[in-house]
Amino acid sequence: MKMIIAIIQPHRLDEVREALGHAGVQGMTVSEVRGYGRQRGQTEIYRGAEYQIHYVPKVKMEIVVDDATAPKAVEAIRASAGQGRIGDGKIFVFDIEQAMRIRTGETGDDAI
């Protein structure tokens, strides 16, 4: 099993969710987060005054899939979240040792 963590722009969430559905992903956890990368924040103008925003709002998606689905899910995220601009986001893939569904006690791939 693999855990995929993707940090994407908030306005791309619906497109990514739809693409993941077509790739066979059945569930995910989504959190609103803030951070910065190479862009080091951004500058905005409000009522004529310039403000430096150090932490940019992003969406963090956490998805656990079986090994066979992982490459399709990663490609679906990349294709639907990417716009070719700085700040599009990152994708991280981790190995998952064990998963258990609390309600039934199922483990492994059956739990996801």
SVG drawing of the C-alpha trace seen along z (x, -y; Angstrom):
<svg xmlns="http://www.w3.org/2000/svg" viewBox="-18 -53 31 61">
<polyline fill="none" stroke="black" stroke-width="0.4" points="0.0,0.0 1.1,-3.6 0.1,-6.9 0.1,-9.8 0.3,-13.3 -0.3,-16.1 -0.1,-19.8 -2.1,-21.7 -3.7,-25.0 -7.2,-25.3 -9.0,-26.2 -7.8,-22.9 -9.3,-20.6 -12.5,-19.7 -10.6,-18.9 -8.2,-16.7 -10.9,-14.9 -12.7,-14.1 -9.5,-12.9 -8.7,-10.7 -12.2,-9.2 -11.6,-8.2 -8.2,-6.7 -10.0,-4.4 -9.4,-6.2 -12.3,-5.8 -11.5,-8.1 -9.2,-10.9 -8.7,-13.3 -8.4,-17.0 -7.0,-19.7 -6.6,-23.4 -2.9,-24.3 -0.6,-27.3 3.1,-27.3 5.7,-28.4 8.2,-26.9 10.5,-28.6 8.1,-31.4 8.7,-32.6 5.1,-33.9 3.5,-36.5 2.8,-40.3 -0.7,-41.6 -2.2,-45.1 -5.2,-46.0 -6.6,-49.5 -3.5,-50.9 -1.2,-49.4 1.2,-46.6 1.2,-43.5 3.7,-40.7 2.0,-37.3 4.5,-34.9 2.4,-31.7 0.3,-30.9 -3.0,-29.0 -2.9,-25.4 -4.8,-22.2 -3.2,-19.0 -4.7,-15.7 -3.9,-12.4 -4.8,-9.3 -4.0,-5.6 -4.2,-3.2 -3.0,0.2 0.4,0.5 -1.2,1.0 -3.4,-2.2 -0.6,-4.5 1.0,-5.4 -2.4,-6.1 -3.3,-8.3 0.0,-10.2 -0.4,-10.9 -4.1,-12.0 -3.0,-14.5 -0.1,-15.8 -2.2,-16.2 -5.2,-17.8 -3.4,-20.1 -0.5,-21.2 -0.8,-24.5 2.9,-24.9 3.4,-27.7 5.4,-28.2 3.3,-27.1 1.4,-24.3 2.4,-22.0 4.1,-18.8 3.3,-15.1 4.9,-12.7 4.5,-8.9 5.2,-6.8 5.0,-3.0 2.3,-2.0 3.1,1.0 -0.4,1.7 -3.9,0.4 -7.0,1.4 -10.6,0.5 -11.8,-0.2 -15.5,0.8 -14.8,4.3 -11.2,5.1 -10.2,5.7 -6.6,5.2 -4.3,4.5 -5.8,3.8 -9.3,4.8 -9.2,1.9 -8.8,-0.7"/>
</svg>
